[in-house]
């Protein structure tokens, strides 16, 4: 089974990396770019076929390691 | 219009960050985790309504700044 995890910075938290990318894009002539938010995208191969169990386990991984839930949100999809 | 960009490390390129996360997850008791690959997830607000033009522009942004096409792949979605 494969889990795809998306970790994004919460809406009301500053994203300095996103601001830097926005500034660079403007400098390069992409003036149409407004707000830029940068997050993480993770693919995990899981050695299990129990979808309910996998869902619970991936949630625990996100809460404990993959996301900093003080400033980040996460969501994930399971496939296979 | 909103663009969502996914940047991932190419299949045959080493991902030390992914390996480190995999090791940490194992240490924490998540032994079912196999390969971990870590990429970037970006959301860009675009001040345009021309979808074809936006597609071309976001492709240029990816090629020039957002992805290192030597070692990374990218894909993006447009909405709105």
Backbone of each chain as nested JSON, in Angstrom:
{
  "chains": [
    {"id": "A", "residues": [
      {"number": 1, "name": "UNK", "atoms": {"N": [0.838, -1.193, 0.0], "CA": [0.0, 0.0, 0.0], "C": [0.876, 1.247, 0.0]}},
      {"number": 2, "name": "UNK", "atoms": {"N": [0.411, 2.28, -0.651], "CA": [1.203, 3.508, -0.724], "C": [0.444, 4.653, -0.06]}},
      {"number": 3, "name": "UNK", "atoms": {"N": [1.151, 5.403, 0.772], "CA": [0.549, 6.582, 1.399], "C": [1.197, 7.829, 0.813]}},
      {"number": 4, "name": "UNK", "atoms": {"N": [0.374, 8.794, 0.449], "CA": [0.869, 10.081, -0.022], "C": [0.462, 11.124, 1.008]}},
      {"number": 5, "name": "UNK", "atoms": {"N": [1.454, 11.791, 1.58], "CA": [1.198, 12.743, 2.663], "C": [1.524, 14.16, 2.193]}},
      {"number": 6, "name": "UNK", "atoms": {"N": [0.626, 15.084, 2.466], "CA": [0.829, 16.494, 2.135], "C": [0.899, 17.277, 3.437]}},
      {"number": 7, "name": "UNK", "atoms": {"N": [1.984, 17.988, 3.649], "CA": [2.122, 18.808, 4.849], "C": [2.209, 20.261, 4.41]}},
      {"number": 8, "name": "UNK", "atoms": {"N": [1.301, 21.087, 4.919], "CA": [1.271, 22.498, 4.521], "C": [1.325, 23.39, 5.756]}},
      {"number": 9, "name": "UNK", "atoms": {"N": [1.859, 24.577, 5.58], "CA": [1.905, 25.539, 6.677], "C": [0.501, 26.095, 6.906]}},
      {"number": 10, "name": "UNK", "atoms": {"N": [0.097, 26.207, 8.18], "CA": [-1.25, 26.714, 8.464], "C": [-1.449, 28.105, 7.885]}},
      {"number": 11, "name": "UNK", "atoms": {"N": [-2.697, 28.392, 7.562], "CA": [-3.07, 29.604, 6.841], "C": [-2.542, 30.892, 7.506]}},
      {"number": 12, "name": "UNK", "atoms": {"N": [-2.589, 30.944, 8.833], "CA": [-2.213, 32.179, 9.534], "C": [-0.763, 32.201, 10.014]}},
      {"number": 13, "name": "UNK", "atoms": {"N": [0.052, 31.263, 9.518], "CA": [1.467, 31.217, 9.893], "C": [2.291, 31.758, 8.725]}},
      {"number": 14, "name": "UNK", "atoms": {"N": [3.289, 32.595, 9.015], "CA": [4.146, 33.154, 7.968], "C": [4.928, 32.055, 7.248]}},
      {"number": 15, "name": "UNK", "atoms": {"N": [5.132, 32.226, 5.96], "CA": [5.89, 31.263, 5.162], "C": [7.038, 32.003, 4.473]}},
      {"number": 16, "name": "UNK", "atoms": {"N": [8.169, 32.168, 5.159], "CA": [9.282, 32.935, 4.587], "C": [9.839, 32.315, 3.307]}},
      {"number": 17, "name": "UNK", "atoms": {"N": [9.814, 30.987, 3.209], "CA": [10.306, 30.322, 2.006], "C": [9.401, 30.677, 0.816]}},
      {"number": 18, "name": "UNK", "atoms": {"N": [8.087, 30.654, 1.083], "CA": [7.133, 31.029, 0.041], "C": [7.317, 32.479, -0.397]}},
      {"number": 19, "name": "UNK", "atoms": {"N": [7.562, 33.363, 0.571], "CA": [7.773, 34.772, 0.233], "C": [9.032, 34.953, -0.61]}},
      {"number": 20, "name": "UNK", "atoms": {"N": [10.081, 34.191, -0.282], "CA": [11.336, 34.284, -1.04], "C": [11.119, 33.817, -2.481]}},
      {"number": 21, "name": "UNK", "atoms": {"N": [10.377, 32.726, -2.644], "CA": [10.109, 32.212, -3.989], "C": [9.266, 33.213, -4.774]}},
      {"number": 22, "name": "UNK", "atoms": {"N": [8.273, 33.804, -4.11], "CA": [7.439, 34.819, -4.766], "C": [8.308, 35.975, -5.258]}},
      {"number": 23, "name": "UNK", "atoms": {"N": [9.211, 36.446, -4.386], "CA": [10.097, 37.553, -4.752], "C": [10.969, 37.195, -5.947]}},
      {"number": 24, "name": "UNK", "atoms": {"N": [11.51, 35.973, -5.946], "CA": [12.363, 35.543, -7.059], "C": [11.577, 35.478, -8.358]}},
      {"number": 25, "name": "UNK", "atoms": {"N": [10.343, 34.941, -8.272], "CA": [9.521, 34.832, -9.481], "C": [9.212, 36.222, -10.043]}},
      {"number": 26, "name": "UNK", "atoms": {"N": [8.933, 37.179, -9.154], "CA": [8.677, 38.551, -9.615], "C": [9.91, 39.103, -10.326]}},
      {"number": 27, "name": "UNK", "atoms": {"N": [11.07, 38.917, -9.7], "CA": [12.326, 39.41, -10.28], "C": [12.57, 38.799, -11.66]}},
      {"number": 28, "name": "UNK", "atoms": {"N": [12.135, 37.555, -11.832], "CA": [12.339, 36.865, -13.106], "C": [11.274, 37.231, -14.14]}},
      {"number": 29, "name": "UNK", "atoms": {"N": [10.333, 38.085, -13.766], "CA": [9.344, 38.542, -14.738], "C": [7.982, 37.886, -14.632]}},
      {"number": 30, "name": "UNK", "atoms": {"N": [7.796, 37.036, -13.647], "CA": [6.481, 36.398, -13.465], "C": [5.654, 37.245, -12.492]}},
      {"number": 31, "name": "UNK", "atoms": {"N": [5.246, 38.418, -12.983], "CA": [4.565, 39.381, -12.101], "C": [3.17, 38.928, -11.698]}},
      {"number": 32, "name": "UNK", "atoms": {"N": [2.599, 37.963, -12.43], "CA": [1.237, 37.532, -12.121], "C": [1.147, 36.66, -10.868]}},
      {"number": 33, "name": "UNK", "atoms": {"N": [2.306, 36.307, -10.304], "CA": [2.298, 35.425, -9.134], "C": [1.947, 36.182, -7.862]}},
      {"number": 34, "name": "UNK", "atoms": {"N": [0.887, 35.732, -7.204], "CA": [0.491, 36.305, -5.919], "C": [1.099, 35.474, -4.809]}},
      {"number": 35, "name": "UNK", "atoms": {"N": [0.296, 35.155, -3.82], "CA": [0.8, 34.419, -2.667], "C": [1.367, 33.052, -3.056]}},
      {"number": 36, "name": "UNK", "atoms": {"N": [2.512, 32.711, -2.476], "CA": [3.113, 31.384, -2.685], "C": [3.239, 30.705, -1.323]}},
      {"number": 37, "name": "UNK", "atoms": {"N": [2.761, 29.469, -1.242], "CA": [2.885, 28.692, 0.007], "C": [3.623, 27.403, -0.329]}},
      {"number": 38, "name": "UNK", "atoms": {"N": [4.607, 27.085, 0.489], "CA": [5.405, 25.883, 0.203], "C": [5.228, 24.845, 1.303]}},
      {"number": 39, "name": "UNK", "atoms": {"N": [4.976, 23.633, 0.882], "CA": [4.796, 22.545, 1.84], "C": [5.605, 21.337, 1.427]}},
      {"number": 40, "name": "UNK", "atoms": {"N": [5.343, 20.226, 2.083], "CA": [6.066, 19.002, 1.78], "C": [5.116, 17.951, 1.209]}},
      {"number": 41, "name": "UNK", "atoms": {"N": [5.692, 17.098, 0.397], "CA": [4.951, 16.052, -0.28], "C": [5.737, 14.776, -0.03]}},
      {"number": 42, "name": "UNK", "atoms": {"N": [5.123, 13.757, 0.567], "CA": [5.859, 12.547, 0.904], "C": [5.139, 11.312, 0.396]}},
      {"number": 43, "name": "UNK", "atoms": {"N": [5.911, 10.381, -0.125], "CA": [5.359, 9.091, -0.549], "C": [5.972, 8.01, 0.324]}},
      {"number": 44, "name": "UNK", "atoms": {"N": [5.143, 7.224, 0.972], "CA": [5.613, 6.144, 1.835], "C": [5.057, 4.813, 1.353]}},
      {"number": 45, "name": "UNK", "atoms": {"N": [5.938, 3.856, 1.149], "CA": [5.489, 2.496, 0.855], "C": [5.217, 1.815, 2.187]}},
      {"number": 46, "name": "UNK", "atoms": {"N": [4.041, 1.188, 2.3], "CA": [3.675, 0.522, 3.549], "C": [3.503, -0.967, 3.307]}},
      {"number": 47, "name": "UNK", "atoms": {"N": [4.133, -1.758, 4.144], "CA": [4.051, -3.211, 4.003], "C": [2.834, -3.722, 4.79]}},
      {"number": 48, "name": "UNK", "atoms": {"N": [1.647, -3.401, 4.295], "CA": [0.413, -3.83, 4.941], "C": [-0.717, -3.793, 3.925]}},
      {"number": 49, "name": "UNK", "atoms": {"N": [-1.76, -4.58, 4.139], "CA": [-2.915, -4.546, 3.257], "C": [-4.182, -4.136, 3.999]}},
      {"number": 50, "name": "UNK", "atoms": {"N": [-4.009, -3.847, 5.283], "CA": [-5.151, -3.473, 6.121], "C": [-5.332, -1.961, 6.078]}},
      {"number": 51, "name": "UNK", "atoms": {"N": [-6.325, -1.532, 5.297], "CA": [-6.499, -0.114, 5.032], "C": [-6.827, 0.69, 6.305]}},
      {"number": 52, "name": "UNK", "atoms": {"N": [-7.701, 0.16, 7.121], "CA": [-8.122, 0.864, 8.34], "C": [-6.938, 1.033, 9.292]}},
      {"number": 53, "name": "UNK", "atoms": {"N": [-6.177, -0.042, 9.409], "CA": [-4.991, -0.018, 10.263], "C": [-3.952, 0.965, 9.716]}},
      {"number": 54, "name": "UNK", "atoms": {"N": [-3.745, 0.936, 8.383], "CA": [-2.782, 1.834, 7.74], "C": [-3.178, 3.284, 7.989]}},
      {"number": 55, "name": "UNK", "atoms": {"N": [-4.466, 3.562, 7.9], "CA": [-4.955, 4.921, 8.099], "C": [-4.604, 5.413, 9.501]}},
      {"number": 56, "name": "UNK", "atoms": {"N": [-4.818, 4.555, 10.461], "CA": [-4.529, 4.886, 11.859], "C": [-3.022, 5.091, 12.073]}},
      {"number": 57, "name": "UNK", "atoms": {"N": [-2.232, 4.199, 11.454], "CA": [-0.777, 4.266, 11.625], "C": [-0.186, 5.509, 10.944]}},
      {"number": 58, "name": "UNK", "atoms": {"N": [-0.641, 5.831, 9.743], "CA": [-0.104, 6.998, 9.04], "C": [-0.486, 8.272, 9.792]}},
      {"number": 59, "name": "UNK", "atoms": {"N": [-1.695, 8.291, 10.352], "CA": [-2.106, 9.443, 11.173], "C": [-1.13, 9.616, 12.343]}},
      {"number": 60, "name": "UNK", "atoms": {"N": [-0.766, 8.514, 12.974], "CA": [0.171, 8.567, 14.106], "C": [1.542, 9.061, 13.646]}},
      {"number": 61, "name": "UNK", "atoms": {"N": [1.995, 8.593, 12.469], "CA": [3.295, 9.049, 11.933], "C": [3.287, 10.553, 11.703]}},
      {"number": 62, "name": "UNK", "atoms": {"N": [2.176, 11.052, 11.158], "CA": [2.06, 12.491, 10.881], "C": [2.103, 13.282, 12.179]}},
      {"number": 63, "name": "UNK", "atoms": {"N": [1.338, 12.831, 13.156], "CA": [1.242, 13.555, 14.435], "C": [2.582, 13.554, 15.174]}},
      {"number": 64, "name": "UNK", "atoms": {"N": [3.304, 12.431, 15.067], "CA": [4.525, 12.279, 15.857], "C": [5.79, 12.748, 15.163]}},
      {"number": 65, "name": "UNK", "atoms": {"N": [5.842, 12.652, 13.836], "CA": [7.109, 12.984, 13.16], "C": [6.955, 13.838, 11.906]}},
      {"number": 66, "name": "UNK", "atoms": {"N": [6.02, 13.459, 11.03], "CA": [6.037, 14.053, 9.689], "C": [5.578, 15.506, 9.647]}},
      {"number": 67, "name": "UNK", "atoms": {"N": [4.669, 15.875, 10.558], "CA": [4.186, 17.258, 10.574], "C": [4.396, 17.865, 11.963]}},
      {"number": 68, "name": "UNK", "atoms": {"N": [4.67, 19.146, 11.992], "CA": [4.692, 19.885, 13.251], "C": [3.307, 20.508, 13.385]}},
      {"number": 69, "name": "UNK", "atoms": {"N": [2.451, 19.864, 14.155], "CA": [1.031, 20.262, 14.147], "C": [0.761, 21.61, 14.817]}},
      {"number": 70, "name": "UNK", "atoms": {"N": [1.795, 22.197, 15.412], "CA": [1.624, 23.549, 15.954], "C": [1.478, 24.553, 14.804]}},
      {"number": 71, "name": "UNK", "atoms": {"N": [2.286, 24.364, 13.77], "CA": [2.275, 25.327, 12.659], "C": [1.9, 24.708, 11.305]}},
      {"number": 72, "name": "UNK", "atoms": {"N": [1.726, 23.393, 11.276], "CA": [1.455, 22.75, 9.99], "C": [0.172, 21.905, 10.026]}},
      {"number": 73, "name": "UNK", "atoms": {"N": [-0.48, 21.828, 8.886], "CA": [-1.608, 20.912, 8.686], "C": [-1.111, 19.743, 7.847]}},
      {"number": 74, "name": "UNK", "atoms": {"N": [-1.8, 18.615, 7.94], "CA": [-1.44, 17.5, 7.065], "C": [-2.704, 16.829, 6.576]}},
      {"number": 75, "name": "UNK", "atoms": {"N": [-2.568, 16.156, 5.448], "CA": [-3.621, 15.272, 4.965], "C": [-2.918, 14.167, 4.195]}},
      {"number": 76, "name": "UNK", "atoms": {"N": [-3.581, 13.028, 4.052], "CA": [-2.935, 11.941, 3.32], "C": [-3.95, 11.096, 2.589]}},
      {"number": 77, "name": "UNK", "atoms": {"N": [-3.443, 10.39, 1.578], "CA": [-4.265, 9.487, 0.773], "C": [-3.593, 8.117, 0.787]}},
      {"number": 78, "name": "UNK", "atoms": {"N": [-4.409, 7.081, 0.796], "CA": [-3.877, 5.713, 0.709], "C": [-4.322, 5.12, -0.615]}},
      {"number": 79, "name": "UNK", "atoms": {"N": [-3.423, 4.387, -1.248], "CA": [-3.826, 3.688, -2.467], "C": [-3.145, 2.329, -2.553]}},
      {"number": 80, "name": "UNK", "atoms": {"N": [-3.795, 1.409, -3.228], "CA": [-3.215, 0.076, -3.418], "C": [-3.673, -0.886, -2.344]}}
    ]},
    {"id": "B", "residues": [
      {"number": 1, "name": "UNK", "atoms": {"N": [-6.663, 32.411, -10.426], "CA": [-6.379, 31.001, -10.701], "C": [-5.319, 30.496, -9.729]}},
      {"number": 2, "name": "UNK", "atoms": {"N": [-5.439, 29.237, -9.359], "CA": [-4.475, 28.672, -8.416], "C": [-3.707, 27.53, -9.083]}},
      {"number": 3, "name": "UNK", "atoms": {"N": [-2.377, 27.534, -8.904], "CA": [-1.558, 26.438, -9.421], "C": [-1.017, 25.641, -8.247]}},
      {"number": 4, "name": "UNK", "atoms": {"N": [-1.12, 24.334, -8.339], "CA": [-0.54, 23.448, -7.333], "C": [0.582, 22.674, -8.006]}},
      {"number": 5, "name": "UNK", "atoms": {"N": [1.787, 22.843, -7.489], "CA": [2.97, 22.24, -8.117], "C": [3.546, 21.16, -7.2]}},
      {"number": 6, "name": "UNK", "atoms": {"N": [3.84, 20.013, -7.775], "CA": [4.461, 18.91, -7.039], "C": [5.847, 18.681, -7.616]}},
      {"number": 7, "name": "UNK", "atoms": {"N": [6.863, 18.746, -6.777], "CA": [8.231, 18.495, -7.237], "C": [8.751, 17.265, -6.505]}},
      {"number": 8, "name": "UNK", "atoms": {"N": [9.144, 16.256, -7.269], "CA": [9.615, 15.01, -6.656], "C": [11.002, 14.659, -7.176]}},
      {"number": 9, "name": "UNK", "atoms": {"N": [11.765, 13.954, -6.366], "CA": [13.093, 13.517, -6.788], "C": [12.939, 12.371, -7.781]}},
      {"number": 10, "name": "UNK", "atoms": {"N": [13.724, 12.385, -8.855], "CA": [13.622, 11.33, -9.868], "C": [13.874, 9.962, -9.249]}},
      {"number": 11, "name": "UNK", "atoms": {"N": [13.259, 8.978, -9.862], "CA": [13.237, 7.62, -9.319], "C": [14.63, 7.063, -9.024]}},
      {"number": 12, "name": "UNK", "atoms": {"N": [15.586, 7.338, -9.899], "CA": [16.924, 6.745, -9.755], "C": [17.925, 7.653, -9.035]}},
      {"number": 13, "name": "UNK", "atoms": {"N": [17.404, 8.7, -8.38], "CA": [18.278, 9.609, -7.625], "C": [18.1, 9.32, -6.129]}},
      {"number": 14, "name": "UNK", "atoms": {"N": [19.205, 9.279, -5.399], "CA": [19.137, 9.018, -3.96], "C": [18.377, 10.111, -3.226]}},
      {"number": 15, "name": "UNK", "atoms": {"N": [17.628, 9.75, -2.187], "CA": [16.87, 10.705, -1.388], "C": [17.276, 10.553, 0.079]}},
      {"number": 16, "name": "UNK", "atoms": {"N": [18.374, 11.213, 0.477], "CA": [18.868, 11.048, 1.855], "C": [17.853, 11.499, 2.911]}},
      {"number": 17, "name": "UNK", "atoms": {"N": [17.069, 12.524, 2.593], "CA": [16.06, 12.997, 3.55], "C": [14.994, 11.915, 3.758]}},
      {"number": 18, "name": "UNK", "atoms": {"N": [14.603, 11.288, 2.657], "CA": [13.636, 10.193, 2.747], "C": [14.189, 9.032, 3.554]}},
      {"number": 19, "name": "UNK", "atoms": {"N": [15.47, 8.71, 3.331], "CA": [16.088, 7.616, 4.084], "C": [16.132, 7.925, 5.576]}},
      {"number": 20, "name": "UNK", "atoms": {"N": [16.422, 9.179, 5.906], "CA": [16.485, 9.582, 7.314], "C": [15.106, 9.453, 7.968]}},
      {"number": 21, "name": "UNK", "atoms": {"N": [14.077, 9.877, 7.241], "CA": [12.713, 9.784, 7.78], "C": [12.32, 8.316, 7.957]}},
      {"number": 22, "name": "UNK", "atoms": {"N": [12.677, 7.492, 6.988], "CA": [12.385, 6.063, 7.085], "C": [13.05, 5.475, 8.332]}},
      {"number": 23, "name": "UNK", "atoms": {"N": [14.324, 5.822, 8.541], "CA": [15.049, 5.325, 9.715], "C": [14.392, 5.754, 11.012]}},
      {"number": 24, "name": "UNK", "atoms": {"N": [13.976, 7.018, 11.071], "CA": [13.327, 7.535, 12.279], "C": [12.008, 6.81, 12.541]}},
      {"number": 25, "name": "UNK", "atoms": {"N": [11.237, 6.591, 11.475], "CA": [9.939, 5.901, 11.625], "C": [10.159, 4.474, 12.138]}},
      {"number": 26, "name": "UNK", "atoms": {"N": [11.186, 3.805, 11.631], "CA": [11.486, 2.453, 12.108], "C": [11.827, 2.482, 13.589]}},
      {"number": 27, "name": "UNK", "atoms": {"N": [12.687, 3.437, 13.968], "CA": [13.097, 3.566, 15.368], "C": [11.891, 3.815, 16.269]}},
      {"number": 28, "name": "UNK", "atoms": {"N": [10.892, 4.521, 15.732], "CA": [9.699, 4.845, 16.512], "C": [8.686, 3.694, 16.531]}},
      {"number": 29, "name": "UNK", "atoms": {"N": [9.005, 2.591, 15.84], "CA": [8.118, 1.44, 15.883], "C": [7.232, 1.245, 14.667]}},
      {"number": 30, "name": "UNK", "atoms": {"N": [7.395, 2.107, 13.663], "CA": [6.593, 1.943, 12.442], "C": [7.376, 1.074, 11.456]}},
      {"number": 31, "name": "UNK", "atoms": {"N": [7.501, -0.217, 11.789], "CA": [8.354, -1.107, 10.988], "C": [7.763, -1.404, 9.611]}},
      {"number": 32, "name": "UNK", "atoms": {"N": [6.475, -1.136, 9.407], "CA": [5.86, -1.454, 8.114], "C": [6.249, -0.475, 7.009]}},
      {"number": 33, "name": "UNK", "atoms": {"N": [6.977, 0.593, 7.381], "CA": [7.324, 1.606, 6.388], "C": [8.492, 1.15, 5.529]}},
      {"number": 34, "name": "UNK", "atoms": {"N": [8.262, 1.114, 4.214], "CA": [9.315, 0.785, 3.265], "C": [9.928, 2.082, 2.765]}},
      {"number": 35, "name": "UNK", "atoms": {"N": [10.106, 2.162, 1.461], "CA": [10.756, 3.337, 0.881], "C": [9.984, 4.626, 1.174]}},
      {"number": 36, "name": "UNK", "atoms": {"N": [10.709, 5.685, 1.521], "CA": [10.115, 7.005, 1.728], "C": [10.775, 7.973, 0.754]}},
      {"number": 37, "name": "UNK", "atoms": {"N": [9.95, 8.725, 0.024], "CA": [10.477, 9.735, -0.899], "C": [9.861, 11.064, -0.508]}},
      {"number": 38, "name": "UNK", "atoms": {"N": [10.693, 12.086, -0.429], "CA": [10.192, 13.392, 0.005], "C": [10.334, 14.415, -1.111]}},
      {"number": 39, "name": "UNK", "atoms": {"N": [9.277, 15.138, -1.342], "CA": [9.286, 16.161, -2.376], "C": [8.703, 17.461, -1.853]}},
      {"number": 40, "name": "UNK", "atoms": {"N": [8.448, 18.372, -2.78], "CA": [7.878, 19.661, -2.4], "C": [6.485, 19.823, -2.984]}},
      {"number": 41, "name": "UNK", "atoms": {"N": [5.696, 20.594, -2.265], "CA": [4.318, 20.847, -2.647], "C": [4.153, 22.36, -2.584]}},
      {"number": 42, "name": "UNK", "atoms": {"N": [3.762, 22.983, -3.683], "CA": [3.661, 24.442, -3.697], "C": [2.315, 24.906, -4.205]}},
      {"number": 43, "name": "UNK", "atoms": {"N": [1.772, 25.925, -3.582], "CA": [0.531, 26.54, -4.049], "C": [0.835, 27.972, -4.464]}},
      {"number": 44, "name": "UNK", "atoms": {"N": [0.505, 28.308, -5.69], "CA": [0.749, 29.661, -6.203], "C": [-0.57, 30.282, -6.636]}},
      {"number": 45, "name": "UNK", "atoms": {"N": [-0.841, 31.478, -6.141], "CA": [-1.982, 32.233, -6.648], "C": [-1.524, 32.99, -7.877]}},
      {"number": 46, "name": "UNK", "atoms": {"N": [-2.296, 32.891, -8.963], "CA": [-1.921, 33.57, -10.203], "C": [-2.988, 34.583, -10.571]}},
      {"number": 47, "name": "UNK", "atoms": {"N": [-2.54, 35.782, -10.896], "CA": [-3.462, 36.848, -11.262], "C": [-3.707, 36.804, -12.769]}},
      {"number": 48, "name": "UNK", "atoms": {"N": [-4.411, 35.779, -13.2], "CA": [-4.727, 35.623, -14.615], "C": [-5.936, 34.705, -14.747]}},
      {"number": 49, "name": "UNK", "atoms": {"N": [-6.661, 34.819, -15.845], "CA": [-7.793, 33.924, -16.102], "C": [-7.593, 33.113, -17.376]}},
      {"number": 50, "name": "UNK", "atoms": {"N": [-6.443, 33.326, -18.014], "CA": [-6.152, 32.632, -19.266], "C": [-5.449, 31.311, -18.946]}},
      {"number": 51, "name": "UNK", "atoms": {"N": [-6.204, 30.227, -19.05], "CA": [-5.692, 28.924, -18.628], "C": [-4.497, 28.461, -19.465]}},
      {"number": 52, "name": "UNK", "atoms": {"N": [-4.578, 28.621, -20.77], "CA": [-3.511, 28.169, -21.664], "C": [-2.219, 28.928, -21.369]}},
      {"number": 53, "name": "UNK", "atoms": {"N": [-2.385, 30.22, -21.189], "CA": [-1.239, 31.079, -20.876], "C": [-0.652, 30.708, -19.509]}},
      {"number": 54, "name": "UNK", "atoms": {"N": [-1.528, 30.48, -18.538], "CA": [-1.076, 30.114, -17.189], "C": [-0.288, 28.811, -17.233]}},
      {"number": 55, "name": "UNK", "atoms": {"N": [-0.771, 27.875, -18.019], "CA": [-0.103, 26.584, -18.141], "C": [1.326, 26.754, -18.654]}},
      {"number": 56, "name": "UNK", "atoms": {"N": [1.453, 27.58, -19.665], "CA": [2.762, 27.847, -20.264], "C": [3.68, 28.564, -19.259]}},
      {"number": 57, "name": "UNK", "atoms": {"N": [3.119, 29.533, -18.539], "CA": [3.916, 30.317, -17.585], "C": [4.361, 29.468, -16.402]}},
      {"number": 58, "name": "UNK", "atoms": {"N": [3.471, 28.64, -15.865], "CA": [3.841, 27.806, -14.712], "C": [4.902, 26.793, -15.132]}},
      {"number": 59, "name": "UNK", "atoms": {"N": [4.781, 26.278, -16.345], "CA": [5.805, 25.365, -16.859], "C": [7.167, 26.069, -16.871]}},
      {"number": 60, "name": "UNK", "atoms": {"N": [7.182, 27.31, -17.329], "CA": [8.436, 28.073, -17.358], "C": [8.975, 28.296, -15.94]}},
      {"number": 61, "name": "UNK", "atoms": {"N": [8.081, 28.604, -14.99], "CA": [8.514, 28.801, -13.59], "C": [9.163, 27.539, -13.039]}},
      {"number": 62, "name": "UNK", "atoms": {"N": [8.556, 26.402, -13.356], "CA": [9.097, 25.123, -12.875], "C": [10.472, 24.872, -13.464]}},
      {"number": 63, "name": "UNK", "atoms": {"N": [10.594, 25.064, -14.776], "CA": [11.853, 24.789, -15.464], "C": [12.971, 25.708, -14.979]}},
      {"number": 64, "name": "UNK", "atoms": {"N": [12.604, 26.973, -14.687], "CA": [13.624, 27.969, -14.378], "C": [13.949, 28.09, -12.901]}},
      {"number": 65, "name": "UNK", "atoms": {"N": [12.956, 27.832, -12.018], "CA": [13.204, 28.07, -10.596], "C": [12.706, 26.973, -9.664]}},
      {"number": 66, "name": "UNK", "atoms": {"N": [11.468, 26.533, -9.867], "CA": [10.837, 25.703, -8.83], "C": [11.39, 24.289, -8.744]}},
      {"number": 67, "name": "UNK", "atoms": {"N": [11.842, 23.755, -9.88], "CA": [12.396, 22.396, -9.861], "C": [13.795, 22.405, -10.445]}},
      {"number": 68, "name": "UNK", "atoms": {"N": [14.637, 21.542, -9.939], "CA": [15.952, 21.307, -10.537], "C": [15.773, 20.089, -11.435]}},
      {"number": 69, "name": "UNK", "atoms": {"N": [15.585, 20.349, -12.725], "CA": [15.175, 19.267, -13.622], "C": [16.259, 18.218, -13.875]}},
      {"number": 70, "name": "UNK", "atoms": {"N": [17.46, 18.469, -13.378], "CA": [18.511, 17.444, -13.491], "C": [18.174, 16.262, -12.573]}},
      {"number": 71, "name": "UNK", "atoms": {"N": [17.678, 16.572, -11.391], "CA": [17.412, 15.5, -10.426], "C": [15.95, 15.416, -9.99]}},
      {"number": 72, "name": "UNK", "atoms": {"N": [15.128, 16.374, -10.433], "CA": [13.729, 16.386, -9.975], "C": [12.745, 16.372, -11.142]}},
      {"number": 73, "name": "UNK", "atoms": {"N": [11.597, 15.763, -10.898], "CA": [10.461, 15.834, -11.814], "C": [9.457, 16.813, -11.233]}},
      {"number": 74, "name": "UNK", "atoms": {"N": [8.595, 17.351, -12.092], "CA": [7.526, 18.204, -11.569], "C": [6.247, 17.928, -12.341]}},
      {"number": 75, "name": "UNK", "atoms": {"N": [5.139, 18.23, -11.671], "CA": [3.85, 18.243, -12.353], "C": [3.012, 19.294, -11.661]}},
      {"number": 76, "name": "UNK", "atoms": {"N": [2.012, 19.796, -12.352], "CA": [1.181, 20.831, -11.713], "C": [-0.253, 20.75, -12.188]}},
      {"number": 77, "name": "UNK", "atoms": {"N": [-1.127, 21.305, -11.375], "CA": [-2.556, 21.369, -11.682], "C": [-2.988, 22.825, -11.584]}},
      {"number": 78, "name": "UNK", "atoms": {"N": [-3.911, 23.204, -12.452], "CA": [-4.471, 24.554, -12.381], "C": [-5.929, 24.451, -12.004]}},
      {"number": 79, "name": "UNK", "atoms": {"N": [-6.398, 25.329, -11.158], "CA": [-7.831, 25.349, -10.853], "C": [-8.329, 26.776, -10.679]}},
      {"number": 80, "name": "UNK", "atoms": {"N": [-9.586, 26.95, -10.943], "CA": [-10.197, 28.263, -10.754], "C": [-10.163, 29.095, -12.025]}}
    ]}
  ]
}
